[in-house]
């Protein structure tokens, strides 16, 4: 009986060792994947920084004014002026449509008082 217990204990230890070995490799693979993702995120941040710099360079006011002057005949663009811009509160937004009231409910003063008492 004692021998069977030793064999079962040894098999359990070997099984746990095999499980720990597999978990170790899964953990190392996950860590390597996370490092790769961090590298990709860093590269994406660098690309975004470069694109923002290029966007700022291409949207220089003097460059845009020159382009507007060069293409005035074809596009009809007016030169950029500081007074050409307005404030957000000057924009007139369309009013939402007022929907018709269908199936109205008529209440009398007594019914309204009864409803208030129920609340």
DSSP file (Angstrom, degrees, kcal/mol; ACC not computed):
  #  RESIDUE AA STRUCTURE BP1 BP2  ACC     N-H-->O    O-->H-N    N-H-->O    O-->H-N    TCO  KAPPA ALPHA  PHI   PSI    X-CA   Y-CA   Z-CA
    1    1 A X     >        0   0    0      0, 0.0     4,-1.9     0, 0.0     5,-0.1   0.000 360.0 360.0 360.0 -41.0    0.0    0.0    0.0
    2    2 A X  H  >  +     0   0    0      1,-0.2     4,-2.1     2,-0.2     5,-0.1   0.881 360.0  53.2 -65.9 -37.0    2.8    2.3    0.9
    3    3 A X  H  > S+     0   0    0      2,-0.2     4,-2.3     1,-0.2    -1,-0.2   0.892 107.3  51.2 -63.6 -41.2    4.5    1.6   -2.5
    4    4 A X  H  > S+     0   0    0      1,-0.2     4,-2.7     2,-0.2    -1,-0.2   0.891 109.0  51.7 -63.4 -39.5    1.3    2.5   -4.4
    5    5 A X  H  X S+     0   0    0     -4,-1.9     4,-2.3     2,-0.2    -2,-0.2   0.907 109.9  48.9 -64.2 -41.0    1.2    5.8   -2.4
    6    6 A X  H  X S+     0   0    0     -4,-2.1     4,-2.4     2,-0.2    -2,-0.2   0.894 112.1  48.7 -65.0 -40.1    4.8    6.6   -3.4
    7    7 A X  H  X S+     0   0    0     -4,-2.3     4,-2.5     2,-0.2    -2,-0.2   0.929 112.5  47.3 -65.9 -45.5    4.1    5.8   -7.1
    8    8 A X  H  X S+     0   0    0     -4,-2.7     4,-2.3     2,-0.2    -2,-0.2   0.894 113.1  49.6 -63.7 -38.7    1.0    7.9   -7.1
    9    9 A X  H  X S+     0   0    0     -4,-2.3     4,-2.5     2,-0.2    -2,-0.2   0.912 111.0  48.8 -65.1 -42.5    2.9   10.8   -5.4
   10   10 A X  H  X S+     0   0    0     -4,-2.4     4,-2.5     2,-0.2    -2,-0.2   0.906 111.9  49.2 -64.7 -40.9    5.7   10.5   -7.9
   11   11 A X  H  X S+     0   0    0     -4,-2.5     4,-2.5     2,-0.2    -2,-0.2   0.885 111.1  50.2 -65.0 -38.0    3.3   10.5  -10.8
   12   12 A X  H  X S+     0   0    0     -4,-2.3     4,-2.6     2,-0.2    -2,-0.2   0.914 111.1  48.4 -66.0 -41.8    1.5   13.6   -9.3
   13   13 A X  H  X S+     0   0    0     -4,-2.5     4,-2.4     2,-0.2    -2,-0.2   0.914 113.1  47.7 -64.4 -42.3    4.8   15.4   -8.9
   14   14 A X  H  X S+     0   0    0     -4,-2.5     4,-2.4     2,-0.2    -2,-0.2   0.892 112.0  50.3 -66.1 -38.4    5.8   14.6  -12.5
   15   15 A X  H  X S+     0   0    0     -4,-2.5     4,-2.4     2,-0.2    -2,-0.2   0.922 112.2  46.6 -64.3 -43.9    2.4   15.7  -13.8
   16   16 A X  H  X S+     0   0    0     -4,-2.6     4,-2.7     2,-0.2    -2,-0.2   0.876 111.5  51.8 -65.6 -37.1    2.7   19.0  -11.9
   17   17 A X  H  X S+     0   0    0     -4,-2.4     4,-2.3     2,-0.2    -2,-0.2   0.916 110.2  48.8 -65.0 -42.4    6.2   19.5  -13.2
   18   18 A X  H  X S+     0   0    0     -4,-2.4     4,-2.1     2,-0.2    -2,-0.2   0.915 112.6  48.4 -62.5 -43.0    5.1   18.9  -16.8
   19   19 A X  H  X S+     0   0    0     -4,-2.4     4,-2.6     2,-0.2    -2,-0.2   0.923 112.0  48.4 -62.5 -45.2    2.2   21.4  -16.2
   20   20 A X  H  X S+     0   0    0     -4,-2.7     4,-2.2     1,-0.2    -1,-0.2   0.876 109.6  53.5 -63.7 -37.5    4.6   24.0  -14.7
   21   21 A X  H  X S+     0   0    0     -4,-2.3     4,-1.7     2,-0.2    -1,-0.2   0.916 111.2  45.4 -62.2 -45.0    7.0   23.4  -17.7
   22   22 A X  H  X S+     0   0    0     -4,-2.1     4,-2.3     1,-0.2    -2,-0.2   0.907 112.3  50.8 -66.2 -42.3    4.2   24.1  -20.2
   23   23 A X  H  X S+     0   0    0     -4,-2.6     4,-2.5     1,-0.2    -1,-0.2   0.866 106.7  55.9 -64.2 -35.8    2.9   27.1  -18.3
   24   24 A X  H  X S+     0   0    0     -4,-2.2     4,-2.3     2,-0.2    -1,-0.2   0.929 110.1  44.3 -61.7 -45.5    6.5   28.5  -18.2
   25   25 A X  H  X S+     0   0    0     -4,-1.7     4,-2.1     2,-0.2    -2,-0.2   0.868 112.4  51.8 -69.2 -35.9    6.7   28.3  -22.0
   26   26 A X  H  X S+     0   0    0     -4,-2.3     4,-2.3     2,-0.2    -1,-0.2   0.913 111.1  48.8 -63.7 -40.9    3.2   29.8  -22.5
   27   27 A X  H  X S+     0   0    0     -4,-2.5     4,-2.5     2,-0.2    -2,-0.2   0.912 110.7  49.6 -64.9 -43.2    4.2   32.7  -20.2
   28   28 A X  H  X S+     0   0    0     -4,-2.3     4,-2.2     1,-0.2    -1,-0.2   0.886 111.2  49.8 -63.8 -38.0    7.4   33.3  -22.1
   29   29 A X  H  X S+     0   0    0     -4,-2.1     4,-2.1     2,-0.2    -2,-0.2   0.903 111.1  49.1 -66.4 -40.6    5.5   33.3  -25.4
   30   30 A X  H  X S+     0   0    0     -4,-2.3     4,-2.4     2,-0.2    -2,-0.2   0.900 110.7  50.2 -65.6 -40.4    3.0   35.8  -24.0
   31   31 A X  H  X S+     0   0    0     -4,-2.5     4,-2.3     2,-0.2    -2,-0.2   0.907 110.3  49.9 -64.1 -41.6    5.8   38.1  -22.7
   32   32 A X  H  X S+     0   0    0     -4,-2.2     4,-2.1     2,-0.2    -1,-0.2   0.892 110.8  50.1 -63.7 -38.6    7.5   37.9  -26.1
   33   33 A X  H  X S+     0   0    0     -4,-2.1     4,-2.4     2,-0.2    -2,-0.2   0.904 109.8  50.5 -65.4 -41.3    4.1   38.8  -27.8
   34   34 A X  H  X S+     0   0    0     -4,-2.4     4,-2.5     2,-0.2    -2,-0.2   0.902 109.2  51.4 -64.1 -40.5    3.7   41.8  -25.4
   35   35 A X  H  X S+     0   0    0     -4,-2.3     4,-2.1     1,-0.2    -1,-0.2   0.912 110.3  49.5 -62.0 -41.5    7.2   43.0  -26.2
   36   36 A X  H  X S+     0   0    0     -4,-2.1     4,-2.2     2,-0.2    -2,-0.2   0.909 110.6  49.5 -62.8 -41.7    6.4   42.8  -29.9
   37   37 A X  H  X S+     0   0    0     -4,-2.4     4,-2.6     2,-0.2    -2,-0.2   0.888 108.6  53.0 -65.2 -38.4    3.1   44.7  -29.3
   38   38 A X  H  X S+     0   0    0     -4,-2.5     4,-2.4     2,-0.2    -1,-0.2   0.901 109.2  50.1 -62.9 -39.5    5.0   47.4  -27.3
   39   39 A X  H  X S+     0   0    0     -4,-2.1     4,-2.3     2,-0.2    -2,-0.2   0.908 110.9  48.4 -63.5 -41.9    7.4   47.8  -30.3
   40   40 A X  H  X S+     0   0    0     -4,-2.2     4,-2.4     2,-0.2    -2,-0.2   0.895 111.0  50.8 -65.1 -39.7    4.5   48.1  -32.7
   41   41 A X  H  X S+     0   0    0     -4,-2.6     4,-2.4     2,-0.2    -2,-0.2   0.917 110.3  49.6 -63.9 -42.8    2.9   50.7  -30.5
   42   42 A X  H  X S+     0   0    0     -4,-2.4     4,-2.1     1,-0.2    -2,-0.2   0.911 111.5  48.5 -61.7 -42.5    6.1   52.7  -30.3
   43   43 A X  H  X S+     0   0    0     -4,-2.3     4,-2.3     1,-0.2    -1,-0.2   0.885 110.5  51.6 -65.2 -37.7    6.5   52.6  -34.1
   44   44 A X  H  X S+     0   0    0     -4,-2.4     4,-2.6     2,-0.2    -2,-0.2   0.896 108.5  51.3 -65.4 -39.7    2.8   53.7  -34.5
   45   45 A X  H  X S+     0   0    0     -4,-2.4     4,-2.4     2,-0.2    -2,-0.2   0.895 110.1  49.6 -63.5 -39.5    3.5   56.7  -32.1
   46   46 A X  H  X S+     0   0    0     -4,-2.1     4,-2.4     2,-0.2    -2,-0.2   0.915 111.1  48.9 -65.2 -41.9    6.5   57.6  -34.1
   47   47 A X  H  X S+     0   0    0     -4,-2.3     4,-2.7     2,-0.2    -2,-0.2   0.913 111.1  50.1 -63.6 -41.7    4.5   57.4  -37.4
   48   48 A X  H  X S+     0   0    0     -4,-2.6     4,-2.5     2,-0.2    -2,-0.2   0.916 110.4  50.1 -63.0 -42.2    1.7   59.6  -35.8
   49   49 A X  H  X S+     0   0    0     -4,-2.4     4,-2.1     1,-0.2    -2,-0.2   0.917 112.5  47.1 -61.8 -42.7    4.3   62.2  -34.7
   50   50 A X  H  X S+     0   0    0     -4,-2.4     4,-2.6     2,-0.2    -2,-0.2   0.909 112.0  49.9 -66.1 -41.4    5.8   62.3  -38.2
   51   51 A X  H  X S+     0   0    0     -4,-2.7     4,-2.5     2,-0.2    -2,-0.2   0.883 110.0  51.1 -65.4 -37.7    2.3   62.6  -39.8
   52   52 A X  H  X S+     0   0    0     -4,-2.5     4,-2.5     2,-0.2    -1,-0.2   0.907 110.8  48.6 -64.6 -40.8    1.4   65.4  -37.5
   53   53 A X  H  X S+     0   0    0     -4,-2.1     4,-2.3     2,-0.2    -2,-0.2   0.921 112.6  47.8 -64.8 -43.0    4.6   67.2  -38.3
   54   54 A X  H  X S+     0   0    0     -4,-2.6     4,-2.7     2,-0.2    -2,-0.2   0.902 111.3  51.3 -63.2 -40.4    4.0   66.7  -42.1
   55   55 A X  H  X S+     0   0    0     -4,-2.5     4,-1.6     1,-0.2    -2,-0.2   0.922 110.9  47.7 -63.0 -43.9    0.4   67.9  -41.6
   56   56 A X  H  < S+     0   0    0     -4,-2.5    -1,-0.2     1,-0.2    -2,-0.2   0.893 112.9  49.6 -63.8 -38.9    1.5   71.1  -39.8
   57   57 A X  H >< S+     0   0    0     -4,-2.3     3,-1.0     1,-0.2    -2,-0.2   0.915 112.6  46.0 -66.4 -43.0    4.1   71.7  -42.5
   58   58 A X  H 3< S+     0   0    0     -4,-2.7    -1,-0.2     1,-0.2    -2,-0.2   0.746 110.0  55.3 -73.5 -22.5    1.7   71.3  -45.4
   59   59 A X  T 3< S+     0   0    0     -4,-1.6    -1,-0.2    -5,-0.2    -2,-0.2   0.051  72.0 141.2-100.2  26.0   -0.9   73.5  -43.7
   60   60 A X    <>  -     0   0    0     -3,-1.0     4,-2.4     1,-0.1     5,-0.2  -0.475  57.0-129.5 -63.8 136.4    1.3   76.5  -43.2
   61   61 A X  H  > S+     0   0    0      1,-0.2     4,-2.4     2,-0.2    19,-0.2   0.873 106.5  52.0 -59.1 -38.6   -0.7   79.6  -43.9
   62   62 A X  H  > S+     0   0    0      2,-0.2     4,-2.0     1,-0.2    -1,-0.2   0.891 111.2  47.6 -66.8 -36.8    1.8   81.1  -46.4
   63   63 A X  H  > S+     0   0    0      2,-0.2     4,-2.3     1,-0.2    -2,-0.2   0.917 112.6  48.2 -67.6 -43.1    1.8   77.9  -48.4
   64   64 A X  H  X S+     0   0    0     -4,-2.4     4,-2.3     2,-0.2    -2,-0.2   0.875 110.5  51.9 -66.1 -36.6   -2.0   77.6  -48.5
   65   65 A X  H  X S+     0   0    0     -4,-2.4     4,-2.2    -5,-0.2    -1,-0.2   0.914 109.9  49.2 -65.3 -41.5   -2.2   81.3  -49.5
   66   66 A X  H  X S+     0   0    0     -4,-2.0     4,-2.6     1,-0.2    -2,-0.2   0.907 111.4  49.3 -63.1 -41.4    0.3   80.6  -52.4
   67   67 A X  H  X S+     0   0    0     -4,-2.3     4,-2.1     2,-0.2    -2,-0.2   0.892 109.7  51.4 -65.7 -38.9   -1.7   77.6  -53.5
   68   68 A X  H  < S+     0   0    0     -4,-2.3     9,-0.3     1,-0.2    -1,-0.2   0.906 112.1  47.0 -64.2 -40.5   -4.9   79.6  -53.4
   69   69 A X  H >< S+     0   0    0     -4,-2.2     3,-1.0     1,-0.2     4,-0.3   0.916 112.6  49.1 -66.5 -42.6   -3.3   82.3  -55.6
   70   70 A X  H 3< S+     0   0    0     -4,-2.6     3,-0.3     1,-0.2    -2,-0.2   0.868 119.4  37.2 -64.8 -36.6   -1.9   79.8  -58.0
   71   71 A X  T 3X>S+     0   0    0     -4,-2.1     4,-3.0     1,-0.2     5,-0.7   0.095  80.5 111.9-105.9  22.4   -5.2   77.9  -58.5
   72   72 A X  H <>5S+     0   0    0     -3,-1.0     4,-1.8     1,-0.2    -1,-0.2   0.915  78.4  49.9 -63.1 -42.4   -7.6   80.8  -58.3
   73   73 A X  H  45S+     0   0    0     -3,-0.3    -1,-0.2    -4,-0.3    -2,-0.1   0.899 119.9  35.8 -62.8 -40.6   -8.6   80.5  -62.0
   74   74 A X  H  45S+     0   0    0     -4,-0.2    -2,-0.2     1,-0.1    -1,-0.2   0.894 134.1  20.9 -82.4 -41.0   -9.3   76.8  -61.7
   75   75 A X  H  <5S-     0   0    0     -4,-3.0    -3,-0.2    -7,-0.1    -2,-0.2   0.687  86.9-134.4-105.3 -22.2  -10.8   76.5  -58.2
   76   76 A X     << +     0   0    0     -4,-1.8     2,-0.3    -5,-0.7    -4,-0.2   0.802  42.8 166.4  71.4  28.8  -11.9   80.0  -57.4
   77   77 A X        -     0   0    0     -6,-0.4    -1,-0.2    -9,-0.3     2,-0.2  -0.589  29.6-136.2 -79.5 136.9  -10.4   79.9  -54.0
   78   78 A X        -     0   0    0     -2,-0.3    -9,-0.1     1,-0.1     3,-0.1  -0.595  31.8 -92.7 -87.2 153.1  -10.1   83.2  -52.2
   79   79 A X        -     0   0    0     -2,-0.2     2,-0.4     1,-0.1    -1,-0.1  -0.313  46.9-101.7 -63.8 149.7   -7.0   84.1  -50.3
   80   80 A X        +     0   0    0    -19,-0.2     2,-0.3    -3,-0.1    -1,-0.1  -0.587  46.3 176.6 -76.0 126.3   -6.9   83.2  -46.6
   81   81 A X    >   -     0   0    0     -2,-0.4     3,-1.7     1,-0.1     4,-0.3  -0.954  38.4-124.6-127.7 148.8   -7.6   86.2  -44.4
   82   82 A X  G >  S+     0   0    0     -2,-0.3     3,-1.0     1,-0.3    -1,-0.1   0.835 112.0  55.2 -62.3 -30.4   -7.9   86.2  -40.6
   83   83 A X  G 3  S+     0   0    0      1,-0.2    -1,-0.3    -3,-0.0    -3,-0.0   0.480  88.2  79.7 -82.6   0.7  -11.3   87.9  -40.8
   84   84 A X  G <  S+     0   0    0     -3,-1.7     2,-0.3     2,-0.1    -1,-0.2   0.613  80.8  80.5 -79.0 -11.3  -12.6   85.1  -43.1
   85   85 A X    <   -     0   0    0     -3,-1.0     2,-0.2    -4,-0.3     0, 0.0  -0.748  64.8-163.2 -99.1 143.7  -13.1   82.9  -40.1
   86   86 A X        -     0   0    0     -2,-0.3     2,-0.2     1,-0.1    -2,-0.1  -0.586  23.7 -96.4-114.7 178.4  -16.1   83.1  -37.8
   87   87 A X    >   -     0   0    0     -2,-0.2     3,-1.4     1,-0.1     4,-0.3  -0.592  30.6-116.7 -93.6 158.9  -17.1   81.9  -34.4
   88   88 A X  G >  S+     0   0    0      1,-0.3     3,-1.5    -2,-0.2    -1,-0.1   0.844 113.0  61.9 -64.6 -33.7  -19.0   78.8  -33.7
   89   89 A X  G 3  S+     0   0    0      1,-0.3    -1,-0.3     3,-0.0     0, 0.0   0.595  94.5  64.5 -72.5  -7.0  -21.9   80.7  -32.2
   90   90 A X  G <  S+     0   0    0     -3,-1.4     2,-0.3     2,-0.1    -1,-0.3   0.557  78.0 103.6 -87.8  -9.4  -22.4   82.4  -35.5
   91   91 A X    <   -     0   0    0     -3,-1.5     2,-0.8    -4,-0.3    -3,-0.0  -0.577  66.6-142.8 -76.9 131.8  -23.4   79.2  -37.3
   92   92 A X        -     0   0    0     -2,-0.3     2,-0.3     0, 0.0    -2,-0.1  -0.858  16.9-162.9 -98.0 112.1  -27.1   78.8  -37.9
   93   93 A X        -     0   0    0     -2,-0.8     2,-0.1     1,-0.1     0, 0.0  -0.711  26.4-105.3 -92.3 144.5  -28.1   75.2  -37.4
   94   94 A X        -     0   0    0     -2,-0.3     2,-0.2     1,-0.1    -1,-0.1  -0.416  36.4-114.3 -68.7 144.5  -31.4   74.0  -38.7
   95   95 A X        -     0   0    0      1,-0.1    -1,-0.1    -2,-0.1     3,-0.1  -0.511  34.1-104.3 -74.9 144.8  -34.2   73.5  -36.2
   96   96 A X        -     0   0    0     -2,-0.2    -1,-0.1     1,-0.1     2,-0.1  -0.407  45.8 -96.7 -66.7 147.3  -35.3   69.9  -35.7
   97   97 A X        -     0   0    0      1,-0.1     2,-0.7    -2,-0.1    -1,-0.1  -0.375  31.7-125.7 -67.2 142.4  -38.7   69.3  -37.3
   98   98 A X        -     0   0    0     -3,-0.1     2,-0.2    -2,-0.1    -1,-0.1  -0.800  26.3-141.4 -89.5 118.3  -41.7   69.5  -35.0
   99   99 A X        -     0   0    0     -2,-0.7     2,-0.1     1,-0.1     3,-0.0  -0.518  20.9-106.0 -80.9 145.8  -43.6   66.2  -35.2
  100  100 A X        -     0   0    0     -2,-0.2     2,-0.6     1,-0.1    -1,-0.1  -0.395  32.8-113.1 -70.3 149.4  -47.4   66.3  -35.2
  101  101 A X        -     0   0    0     -2,-0.1     2,-0.4     3,-0.0     3,-0.2  -0.732  37.4-171.8 -84.3 120.7  -49.1   65.1  -32.0
  102  102 A X        +     0   0    0     -2,-0.6    -3,-0.0     1,-0.2     0, 0.0  -0.892  61.6  10.1-114.2 146.9  -51.0   61.9  -32.7
  103  103 A X  S    S-     0   0    0     -2,-0.4    -1,-0.2     1,-0.1     2,-0.0   0.955  81.2-161.1  54.6  59.5  -53.4   60.3  -30.3
  104  104 A X        -     0   0    0     -3,-0.2     2,-0.5     1,-0.1    -1,-0.1  -0.354   8.9-137.7 -69.5 152.6  -53.6   63.1  -27.7
  105  105 A X        -     0   0    0     -2,-0.0     2,-0.5     2,-0.0    -1,-0.1  -0.954  12.4-149.7-112.4 123.0  -54.9   62.3  -24.2
  106  106 A X        -     0   0    0     -2,-0.5     2,-0.4     0, 0.0    -2,-0.0  -0.807  15.6-172.6 -96.3 131.1  -57.2   64.8  -22.7
  107  107 A X        -     0   0    0     -2,-0.5     2,-0.2     4,-0.0    -2,-0.0  -0.939  12.8-143.9-122.4 142.8  -57.2   65.2  -19.0
  108  108 A X     >  -     0   0    0     -2,-0.4     4,-2.2     1,-0.1     5,-0.2  -0.558  33.3-105.0 -95.5 169.7  -59.4   67.1  -16.7
  109  109 A X  H  > S+     0   0    0      1,-0.2     4,-2.2     2,-0.2     5,-0.2   0.868 121.2  53.2 -62.6 -37.2  -58.3   68.9  -13.6
  110  110 A X  H  > S+     0   0    0      2,-0.2     4,-2.1     1,-0.2    -1,-0.2   0.897 109.2  48.2 -66.3 -40.5  -59.9   66.2  -11.4
  111  111 A X  H  > S+     0   0    0      2,-0.2     4,-2.2     1,-0.2    -2,-0.2   0.888 110.8  51.8 -67.0 -37.9  -58.0   63.4  -13.2
  112  112 A X  H  X S+     0   0    0     -4,-2.2     4,-2.1     2,-0.2    -2,-0.2   0.916 110.1  48.3 -64.3 -43.1  -54.7   65.4  -12.9
  113  113 A X  H  X S+     0   0    0     -4,-2.2     4,-2.1     1,-0.2    -1,-0.2   0.891 110.5  52.0 -63.5 -39.7  -55.2   65.8   -9.2
  114  114 A X  H  X S+     0   0    0     -4,-2.1     4,-1.5     1,-0.2    -1,-0.2   0.893 109.7  49.3 -64.8 -38.8  -56.0   62.1   -8.8
  115  115 A X  H  X S+     0   0    0     -4,-2.2     4,-1.2     1,-0.2    -1,-0.2   0.884 110.0  50.8 -67.4 -38.1  -52.8   61.2  -10.7
  116  116 A X  H  < S+     0   0    0     -4,-2.1     3,-0.2     1,-0.2    -2,-0.2   0.876 108.8  52.0 -66.6 -36.5  -50.7   63.6   -8.5
  117  117 A X  H  < S+     0   0    0     -4,-2.1    -1,-0.2     1,-0.2    -2,-0.2   0.822 105.1  56.0 -68.6 -31.2  -52.2   61.9   -5.4
  118  118 A X  H  <        0   0    0     -4,-1.5    -1,-0.2     1,-0.3    -2,-0.2   0.812 360.0 360.0 -70.4 -28.7  -51.2   58.5   -6.7
  119  119 A X     <        0   0    0     -4,-1.2    -1,-0.3    -3,-0.2    -2,-0.2   0.484 360.0 360.0 -77.5 360.0  -47.6   59.6   -6.9
